[in-house]
């Protein structure tokens, strides 16, 4: 899917989430903070990209995952970026 199209498809869910105080796929870290506030803990992990990324981009790239934990409300949000220079977007959260 083309990146611009992905944002266009996700936008209605994001706007609804911001309006109702819920999380939606493809939200950014800033949007999640607007909904749930600052997290109590943040864990960041990065993995080297695979052979395809090396061939396409001329060298290893990284996939980053950030997990935000909210202790008082028992919420957890997982953000991922496919490339070290790319933005992080919500890929999972709990409770839903």
N, C-alpha and C positions, 0 to 999 in steps of 0.2 A: 504494500500500500504506500502511496506517495505521502511523504511526511505532512505536507500541507493539508491533504485530504483527511489524514488521521486527526489533526487538530480540529478540523471543521466538524467531523463526526462526533468528537468528544465534547465539543463546546456546550451543547445543550445540557448534558449531564453535569458538567462542571458548573455552569451557571445555576442550575437547580440546587446542586450541593452547597454552593456559596449562600444561596438564598435560604435554604432550610437547615444549614448547619450540619450537613452530612458530607462524607467523603465520596469522591467519584474517581473512576479510572482516569488516568492522564493528568490529574491535578499536579501542580508543582508544589515544592516544599513551602513556598510562601503562601499559596492558597490553602494548604492544610493548616498552617499556623493561623490563618484568618479564621478557620472553622474551629479548630481544637486548641489553639494556643501553642505556646512553646513546649516542646517535649521535655521530659525529665531526663531521658538518656538517648544518645544517638550512637549507633554502631555503624562503621563504614568498612566495607570489604571491597576489594578489587581483584579481578581475575584477568590474566592475559587473554587477549583475543585468540581465536583459532587461526588455522592456516588460511582460510578464506579472507579474513581481515588482513592478514599479512600480505597476501597476494594483491588484494585490491588497493590497500592503502600504503603499500610499500614498507611495511614494518609492523611490529606488534602493536596492538592497541589494547585498550582495557575496557572491561565491562565493570561498572561500579554499581554496588548495591548499598543503600543506606536504610537502616531500620530505626524508626523513631518510636520510643516507648513512652507512654503516659501512665505513670504509676497510680495516680489517684483515681483515674477512670478506667484503668485496665485496657487502654487502647493501644494498638500497635499498627504502624503504617510502614509499608515496604516501598521504597522508591528504587528505580533502576534507570541506568543510562547505558546505552550500548557502546558508547565511546567516551573516553576520558574528557573530551572537550564538549560533550553533549549535555543538555540539561537532564535533570532527574525528574521522572514522572512516577506517579503512584501506579503500582502494579498489583498490590494486594493490601488489605487492611482487615482488622478484626476489632471488635465485632462488626459485622455488616448489618 
